[in-house]
Amino acid sequence: QVQLVESGGGLVQPGGSLRLSCAASGFTISTAFMKWYRQAPGKEREFVAIVTNTGYTNYAESVKGRFTISRDNAENTVYLQMNSLKPEDTAVYYCKADRPFFAQYYWGKGTLVTVSS
């Protein structure tokens, strides 16, 4: 059974940092494109970052230079290090696994990040 479980969200002040984790089970993340998305209140879900099975990374313009996505294959976990957080980063953050060769696409249930003073 495939599961993606996000953790690490919470309340942080502007300028602070958080590290989100996405623990995968039921498949190995080295066979997937691993992504983070976010959805702010009243807005559509948007792409944040990707790390491919070859280690390539890319980011939304709004988070470039502040967020870092990484992958620990031994732990089967993907991380999102978020620095210099802004109130506009407030959202539910979701982990997604894409395995297009197998036509398999999985979402986690999300973790809430609130940036506020």
C-alpha positions as CSV (number, residue, x, y, z in Angstrom):
1,Q,0.0,0.0,0.0
2,V,1.5,3.3,-1.1
3,Q,1.6,6.1,1.4
4,L,3.1,9.6,1.6
5,V,3.1,11.1,5.0
6,E,4.1,14.8,5.4
7,S,5.3,16.3,8.7
8,G,7.2,19.3,10.1
9,G,4.6,22.0,9.5
10,G,3.7,24.5,12.2
11,L,3.6,28.2,13.1
12,V,6.8,30.2,12.5
13,Q,7.5,33.9,12.5
14,P,8.5,35.8,9.3
15,G,12.1,35.2,8.5
16,G,12.1,31.9,10.3
17,S,12.8,28.4,9.0
18,L,11.0,25.0,8.8
19,R,11.9,21.6,7.4
20,L,9.2,19.5,6.0
21,S,9.5,15.7,5.6
22,C,7.6,13.4,3.3
23,A,8.0,9.7,4.3
24,A,7.1,7.3,1.5
25,S,6.1,3.7,1.8
26,G,5.0,1.1,-0.7
27,F,7.5,2.2,-3.3
28,T,11.0,3.5,-3.5
29,I,11.4,7.2,-4.0
30,S,14.4,6.6,-6.3
31,T,12.0,5.4,-8.9
32,A,9.9,8.6,-8.8
33,F,9.9,12.3,-9.5
34,M,9.2,13.7,-6.0
35,K,7.5,17.1,-5.8
36,W,6.1,19.5,-3.2
37,Y,3.0,21.6,-3.9
38,R,1.2,24.1,-1.7
39,Q,-2.3,25.5,-1.4
40,A,-3.0,28.7,0.3
41,P,-6.5,29.6,1.6
42,G,-8.8,30.5,-1.3
43,K,-6.2,29.7,-3.9
44,E,-5.4,26.9,-6.3
45,R,-2.7,24.3,-5.5
46,E,0.6,25.4,-7.0
47,F,3.9,23.7,-7.7
48,V,6.8,24.4,-5.3
49,A,9.7,22.1,-6.0
50,I,10.8,18.9,-7.7
51,V,13.7,16.4,-7.3
52,T,13.9,13.8,-10.0
53,N,15.3,10.3,-9.8
54,T,18.6,11.6,-11.2
55,G,18.9,14.3,-8.6
56,Y,17.8,17.2,-10.8
57,T,16.0,19.9,-8.9
58,N,13.8,22.9,-9.9
59,Y,11.7,25.4,-8.0
60,A,8.9,27.9,-8.4
61,E,10.2,31.4,-8.9
62,S,8.6,32.5,-5.7
63,V,10.7,30.2,-3.6
64,K,14.0,30.1,-5.5
65,G,17.0,30.9,-3.2
66,R,14.9,30.3,-0.1
67,F,13.7,26.7,-0.3
68,T,15.7,23.5,-0.9
69,I,14.4,20.1,-1.9
70,S,16.4,17.0,-1.1
71,R,16.0,13.3,-1.0
72,D,17.3,10.5,1.3
73,N,17.0,7.3,-0.6
74,A,18.1,5.2,2.4
75,E,15.3,6.7,4.5
76,N,12.9,6.8,1.6
77,T,12.1,10.4,2.5
78,V,12.0,13.7,0.8
79,Y,12.6,17.0,2.5
80,L,11.8,20.6,1.9
81,Q,14.0,23.1,3.8
82,M,12.3,26.4,3.9
83,N,14.3,29.5,5.0
84,S,13.5,33.2,5.1
85,L,9.8,32.4,5.3
86,K,7.2,35.0,4.4
87,P,3.5,35.4,5.3
88,E,2.7,34.6,1.7
89,D,4.3,31.1,2.2
90,T,1.4,30.2,4.5
91,A,-0.3,27.2,3.0
92,V,-0.9,23.5,3.3
93,Y,2.1,21.8,1.8
94,Y,1.6,18.5,-0.1
95,C,4.1,15.9,-1.2
96,K,3.5,14.2,-4.6
97,A,5.2,11.2,-6.2
98,D,5.1,10.8,-10.0
99,R,6.0,7.5,-11.6
100,P,4.9,8.1,-15.2
101,F,6.5,4.9,-16.5
102,F,4.0,3.0,-14.3
103,A,1.2,5.6,-14.7
104,Q,1.2,6.0,-10.9
105,Y,0.7,9.3,-9.2
106,Y,0.3,9.7,-5.4
107,W,-0.5,12.6,-3.1
108,G,0.1,13.0,0.6
109,K,-2.6,14.5,2.9
110,G,-0.6,17.7,3.6
111,T,0.9,19.6,6.5
112,L,0.0,23.1,7.4
113,V,2.6,25.9,7.5
114,T,1.6,29.2,9.0
115,V,4.0,32.2,8.8
116,S,2.8,34.9,11.1
117,S,4.0,37.2,13.9
